[in-house]
Amino acid sequence: MPIQPSTLYALTWFAHIARHRSFTKAATEMEVTRAALSQHLKGLEQQLNVRLINRTTRDMSLTEEGQRLLDVLQPALASIEQAIAELGEASEEPSGLIRMNSSRIAARLLIEPHMGKFLARYPKLRLELVMNDGFSNIVADGMDAGIRLGASLDEHMVAVPITPPIEMAVVGSPAYFEKYGVPETPADLIKHNCLAYRFTSSSTIDRWSFTSPDDASNTIVFEPKGNAIFNDDENMLNAAVQGVGLIKYLDICVRKHLDDGRLVRVLAPWCRPFPGFYLYVPSRAQMPAKIRALMDFLIEQREQIEM
């Protein structure tokens, strides 16, 4: 038969009385009256049908049964007190394991370059990255947090932006454009070798969407049909740098390649910004210090991206 909550409560009071060998000292520590302690002890003895403490008006001593019970209770209560203390510390100092779900692109862009800095700042933390390019229910999957593009998030999800708004960028190498020319409109892409990306979660080809710079309601959807298909963004990017063909990719992922001239962007007016990557968590209520630390760190990195 499971122990009733009232019994656990009474056992705790008994342990305090036995430890102090005094109703008065125990009552002072627990901020209750001496009479209340005495009544709870009497009720516990009646429930267990055994005398736990011999007491007179001046003295008290544990019975053999009382001592045996105290010997069991003391380490158990100490373990509980330690666990509660550690929970309190966890709410103040980031510690423990963070299980985070992320797309491969987000992990490569936002987590991997800064992981060393983050873990060095919080040495009591451990980070487990679970890669999943499909949307994940972090609660059902036992995750503490996830990273996804804002457009794919449920409206009820608690989320904060960790990148500025993003644009898709059509890019190719200077050598490619020198050989095949520069497309002026999305319709010109039919003449170009457009490299495709296949989603691993759905096995579908990522279509290229464009919005007219003169009419936001005019959207053009183009299915790339080049001589290569990828399911890894890094391989696709390397192919573009080598001059194999054109790709359509997140602008923040190709920024350094544009800055150093290895890639050139085209059709920029046809690519409108959309919500970037967000960190999403189950709830703001009683947010653990480890999740708050992760959130603050990624927001700090966002500010670096915006600079």
Helices and strands as residue ranges (DSSP letters): H 5-20, H 23-30, H 34-48, E 53-55, E 60-62, H 64-90, E 96-102, H 104-106, I 107-111, G 112-114, H 115-121, E 125-131, E 145-149, G 150-152, E 158-161, E 168-172, H 174-180, G 186-191, E 196-197, E 208-211, E 219-222, E 229-230, H 233-241, E 247-250, H 251-259, E 264-266, G 268-270, E 277-281, H 289-306
